């Protein structure tokens, strides 16, 4: 993976002295990421910590089954299927009107 760097400031939490917190979103990629905190200030104690976190995309059932914006595509697929079934039915049940009118079978010719 490429190294996505996110640099942000630790903000103090109100009414809790000594507690700092920051919120951010992880990259929208599948992989293992290492979150590193390296806080250095001159004259203060340094903070160093690293946490490895696996990030996985949502499961296939984490999305809605049917999308309302895709109804034109659904209608196109359904109408194509119905049209093919109608065509195949008419083709297979075709009329042999020419042979019936003359009374001859196809084998006698």
C-alpha positions in Angstrom: 0.0 0.0 0.0 1.1 3.5 -0.5 1.6 5.4 2.7 -1.4 7.7 3.3 -0.2 10.2 5.8 -2.7 12.2 7.9 -1.4 14.9 10.1 -3.8 16.4 12.7 -3.6 18.1 16.0 -4.6 16.4 19.3 -7.4 18.6 20.9 -8.1 18.6 24.6 -11.4 17.1 25.8 -13.5 19.6 27.7 -13.9 18.9 31.5 -11.3 16.2 31.4 -7.8 17.5 32.0 -5.0 15.5 30.5 -7.2 13.8 28.0 -6.7 14.5 24.3 -8.8 13.1 21.4 -9.0 13.3 17.6 -11.4 11.7 15.2 -10.8 10.8 11.6 -11.9 8.4 8.9 -9.6 5.7 7.7 -8.9 5.4 4.0 -11.5 3.7 1.9 -9.2 0.9 0.9 -8.8 -2.7 1.9 -5.6 -3.5 3.8 -3.7 -3.3 7.0 -2.9 0.2 8.3 -0.6 1.3 11.1 -1.7 4.3 13.1 1.3 6.0 14.7 1.2 8.7 17.3 4.5 10.5 17.6 3.9 13.6 19.7 7.0 15.7 20.5 7.2 19.0 22.2 10.2 20.7 23.5 10.3 20.6 27.3 7.5 18.0 27.5 7.5 14.2 27.7 7.2 12.6 24.2 4.4 10.2 23.3 5.0 7.4 21.0 2.6 4.6 20.2 1.7 2.5 17.2 -1.5 0.5 16.5 -2.0 -1.9 13.6 -5.6 -2.1 12.4 -7.1 -4.2 9.5 -9.5 -2.3 7.4 -12.0 -4.3 5.3 -14.7 -3.0 3.0 -18.4 -3.7 3.9 -19.7 -7.1 3.2 -21.7 -7.8 0.1 -24.9 -7.8 2.2 -24.0 -4.4 3.7 -25.6 -2.6 0.8 -29.3 -2.3 -0.2 -30.5 -5.1 -2.4 -32.1 -3.0 -5.1 -31.1 0.6 -5.9 -33.9 3.0 -6.8 -31.7 4.8 -9.3 -31.2 1.6 -11.2 -34.8 1.0 -12.2 -34.2 1.9 -15.8 -31.6 -0.8 -16.0 -33.9 -3.3 -14.3 -36.7 -2.5 -16.7 -34.4 -2.9 -19.7 -33.2 -6.3 -18.5 -36.7 -7.5 -17.8 -38.1 -6.3 -21.1 -35.2 -7.9 -23.0 -35.8 -11.2 -21.3 -39.6 -11.1 -21.9 -39.0 -10.1 -25.6 -36.7 -13.0 -26.1 -39.1 -15.5 -24.5 -42.0 -14.2 -26.7 -39.7 -14.4 -29.8 -38.6 -17.9 -29.0 -42.2 -19.1 -28.4 -43.4 -17.6 -31.7 -40.4 -19.1 -33.5 -40.8 -22.6 -32.1 -44.6 -22.6 -32.5 -44.3 -21.2 -36.0 -47.1 -21.9 -38.5 -46.5 -24.5 -41.3 -49.3 -22.9 -43.4 -47.7 -23.6 -46.8 -47.6 -27.3 -46.3 -51.1 -27.5 -44.9 -52.6 -25.6 -47.9 -51.3 -28.0 -50.5 -51.9 -31.1 -48.4 -48.5 -32.5 -49.1 -46.0 -33.5 -46.5 -42.4 -32.5 -46.6 -41.3 -36.1 -47.1 -43.2 -36.7 -50.4 -41.5 -34.0 -52.3 
